């Protein structure tokens, strides 16, 4: 039986993290009501002229720098002509002749080792609207909110050869782009989507097979299943002649686990590209280039190595923190404040992550003030606030801008060192539970913990546990 190898190239679309759209001032943020964020410009009304959002160009440059690309110092926009109901102008403003970035590389790691995936180009473009299909009424509605939301399309060379490599590549892209705050890359919201170009050829051949494109994949699991299905379909067609493979665009049905033909694959000539006469060429001078380059973050793997080598974190802790730029920023700020990076890591990985999960927030949505988290951790380590009460204060800090120490003092969370007051509360608890006292004196050691818990509740946790335990045993023995 002939052995085959898979050849895969990806076109990854990411929505850029701007507040407004690429050519108008409408909001580009996710979650608005249908057709709420639209205006005559992004709806394609006659006579409306585009104005390029400078932030889009800067984020495009940032993406290219993170992916080791060359930045074109003169970049232009072009019109890509095709008709679809969610494209109100009947053309898409994109880049073909002079994209903002070319010739990059991304290193990925899989079970087979490391590999460099070449980036052909990154180009800026506007998104189309969204069709909402109603099977009940057999109608389709159009939501134009997404029209002209800024995108970067990252086009790889056909260097990938398996679903595992595709997943590693996408996760690496997502990590780098999130770290640079280019995009939140939330596939479930459509801010990161992927077109998979796939073909099969006999192992060792340098001739590409018939290529099919699977459009608009928006989950890692669906992409994996679609690749595995298409590989099996192509091999079966070549081995048995069950169908004739043609260059086409296909749609993936994740419920049925099958792909279906949508249309023959277009070529560049079908789109009749030509320069957009309404948008002047954008010139990126040295000053602008350097200002963007200065904003680049430390790469995740570099941060991880520094956290382990310089700050003494474990590999696991460093790996967890470098999953998100927001976590790293909070960690570094808190560590600078309290001087205890290991304790900060423990708080972030346990308590903070639990709160994010509880609120259904991603790591990148963390807005906790790292300086104030450091102050709170120092209060605990200095014995001024118990850990249990510090957790209560932390939950407030998620929703309100408070000073941890002032809040602790105002709400009675500062640990008391007044032994007379502690002894008074212990005496009242002991007097109210003679059975526990008798049990302890008869040799039941666990009875003291029942009294300890009652005392701690009365004191609202604002007591040194060791001091409390020593006083409690002394008072019980004298009772």
Protein Blocks (a to p, Z undefined) as FASTA:
>chain_A
ZZdddddddddddddddfbdfkbcbdfbehiaehklgcfklnopghiacdddfklmmmmm
mmmmmnopacdfbdcddddddddfklmnopacddfklcfbehiadddddfkbccddddfb
dcdddddddddddfklopacddfklgopacddddddffbfbfklmmmmmmmmmmmmmmno
magoiaknopaccddddddddehiabdcdddddehiabfklmmmmmmmmmmmmmmmmmno
paccddddddddfknopacdfbdcddfklnopacdfkbccddddfklmmmmmmmpccdfk
lmmmmmmmmnopafklmmmmmmpfklmmmmmmmmmmnopaklmmmmmmmmmmmmmmmnop
afklpccdfklmmmmmmmmmnopacfklmmmmmmmmmmpccdfklmmmmnopaccfbfkl
mmmmmmmmmmmmmmlmmmmmnopaklmmmmmmmmmmmnnopacfklmmmmmmmmmmmZZ
